[in-house]
Amino acid sequence: MTSEPLDGHSAGGLPLLGQTLVVIGGSAGIGLATARLAREQGASVVLTGRDPERLGTAAEEAGALSTAAFDAHDAAQLERFFQQLPGPIDHVMVTAGGPSYGRLLDMDGEQARRAISDHMVLALEVARHSAGAVRPGGTLLLLGGTGARRIRPALGVAPAVTAAMPAFTASLALELAPVRVNLIAAGFVDTPLSARLLGDALDARREELRAALPIGRVVVPDDVAALAVHIMINTALTGATYDIDGGQQFVG
């Protein structure tokens, strides 16, 4: 692991050579795709996830340096993970957690707290540890969405979290500087999580989006990974939200 400030360049045409990426929630989908691409660009990769078996398979696919199986929403386990890292790191990406839907008045207090915690509280806990672990110029990269920008009763607390995340990210960018903090706001991405959420309706949703989206296809994890790695490489980027949804928010 390296220790000098990042400059966005490296020898040999591999812009992440000598850098280390930690992916919190890297056993599948966007996290795994980002780990794989970062490895191709020269980075060493550390993957975390809940399921040791899935994590092992992902680590082999991505050529990961190491893995850690734990629940990222457990503050004590998360702290222990960062304490046990062997040295400074360069980038942290948080993809753990998923959206929580349901009418607000049908949620009790604990359900509402959990829905918010899946994104903002986890991001804040990771940010605390990143302050002492990530090198100057490195990145804390958060994952949000665009789909809940259109408020509908069935989305519950999700629109509130979606609206808060850009300001939350910008505030963290000021507090964590010179570590950079950015947010990727994704629309529908064809991932295992999407498959679990949609079930039998997945194929119909894919076809609907292929017909409606300006790009003429659905967004896949590799698309988001390409954006994530660009944000890691470009050291001028901080405090910003980057939409990647193929134009979904404009067509429904």
URWO-V633602 format. One record per residue. N is the residue number from 1. RES is the residue in one small letter. SS is DSSP state (h for helix, s for strand, l for the rest). PHI is phi in whole degrees, 0 to 359 (999 if undefined). Layout:
n	res	ss	phi
N	RES	SS	PHI
N	RES	SS	PHI
This chain:
n	res	ss	phi
1	m	l	999
2	t	l	268
3	s	l	221
4	e	l	269
5	p	l	303
6	l	l	282
7	d	l	236
8	g	l	81
9	h	l	226
10	s	l	204
11	a	h	286
12	g	h	81
13	g	h	74
14	l	l	249
15	p	l	294
16	l	l	254
17	l	l	300
18	g	l	84
19	q	l	258
20	t	s	238
21	l	s	248
22	v	s	253
23	v	s	249
24	i	s	273
25	g	l	98
26	g	l	250
27	s	l	272
28	a	l	195
29	g	h	59
30	i	h	297
31	g	h	299
32	l	h	293
33	a	h	298
34	t	h	293
35	a	h	299
36	r	h	296
37	l	h	291
38	a	h	299
39	r	h	297
40	e	h	297
41	q	l	268
42	g	l	105
43	a	l	284
44	s	s	272
45	v	s	235
46	v	s	243
47	l	s	251
48	t	s	234
49	g	s	184
50	r	l	277
51	d	l	264
52	p	h	301
53	e	h	293
54	r	h	298
55	l	h	295
56	g	h	297
57	t	h	296
58	a	h	296
59	a	h	298
60	e	h	295
61	e	h	295
62	a	h	269
63	g	l	65
64	a	l	291
65	l	l	292
66	s	s	198
67	t	s	223
68	a	s	213
69	a	s	262
70	f	l	194
71	d	l	270
72	a	l	296
73	h	l	279
74	d	l	270
75	a	h	301
76	a	h	293
77	q	h	294
78	l	h	296
79	e	h	298
80	r	h	298
81	f	h	301
82	f	h	293
83	q	h	296
84	q	l	268
85	l	l	298
86	p	l	286
87	g	l	183
88	p	l	300
89	i	s	239
90	d	s	248
91	h	s	214
92	v	s	232
93	m	s	241
94	v	s	250
95	t	l	242
96	a	l	295
97	g	l	90
98	g	l	213
99	p	l	292
100	s	l	236
101	y	l	246
102	g	l	141
103	r	l	300
104	l	h	303
105	l	h	287
106	d	h	268
107	m	l	266
108	d	l	271
109	g	h	300
110	e	h	293
111	q	h	296
112	a	h	294
113	r	h	299
114	r	h	294
115	a	h	297
116	i	h	285
117	s	h	298
118	d	h	303
119	h	h	245
120	m	h	286
121	v	h	291
122	l	h	300
123	a	h	299
124	l	h	294
125	e	h	298
126	v	h	296
127	a	h	299
128	r	h	303
129	h	h	285
130	s	h	294
131	a	h	303
132	g	h	256
133	a	h	247
134	v	s	265
135	r	s	291
136	p	s	305
137	g	s	88
138	g	s	285
139	t	s	229
140	l	s	253
141	l	s	244
142	l	s	256
143	l	s	238
144	g	s	232
145	g	s	212
146	t	l	248
147	g	h	298
148	a	h	269
149	r	h	289
150	r	l	267
151	i	l	284
152	r	l	222
153	p	h	306
154	a	h	292
155	l	h	277
156	g	l	60
157	v	l	280
158	a	h	303
159	p	h	299
160	a	h	294
161	v	h	295
162	t	h	300
163	a	h	292
164	a	h	281
165	m	h	299
166	p	h	299
167	a	h	292
168	f	h	301
169	t	h	297
170	a	h	297
171	s	h	296
172	l	h	297
173	a	h	299
174	l	h	289
175	e	h	285
176	l	h	270
177	a	l	311
178	p	l	273
179	v	l	292
180	r	s	267
181	v	s	233
182	n	s	221
183	l	s	236
184	i	s	262
185	a	s	256
186	a	s	259
187	g	l	273
188	f	l	297
189	v	s	235
190	d	l	282
191	t	l	236
192	p	h	302
193	l	h	296
194	s	h	300
195	a	h	297
196	r	h	292
197	l	h	290
198	l	h	266
199	g	h	57
200	d	h	293
201	a	h	272
202	l	h	299
203	d	h	298
204	a	h	296
205	r	h	294
206	r	h	302
207	e	h	295
208	e	h	300
209	l	h	289
210	r	h	302
211	a	h	284
212	a	h	263
213	l	l	290
214	p	l	302
215	i	l	277
216	g	l	74
217	r	l	200
218	v	l	275
219	v	s	281
220	v	l	241
221	p	h	305
222	d	h	297
223	d	h	296
224	v	h	291
225	a	h	300
226	a	h	299
227	l	h	293
228	a	h	300
229	v	h	293
230	h	h	300
231	i	h	296
232	m	h	297
233	i	h	284
234	n	l	276
235	t	l	280
236	a	l	269
237	l	l	261
238	t	l	202
239	g	l	73
240	a	l	247
241	t	s	245
242	y	s	243
243	d	s	282
244	i	s	214
245	d	l	216
246	g	l	66
247	g	l	88
248	q	h	301
249	q	h	291
250	f	h	266
251	v	h	241
252	g	l	102
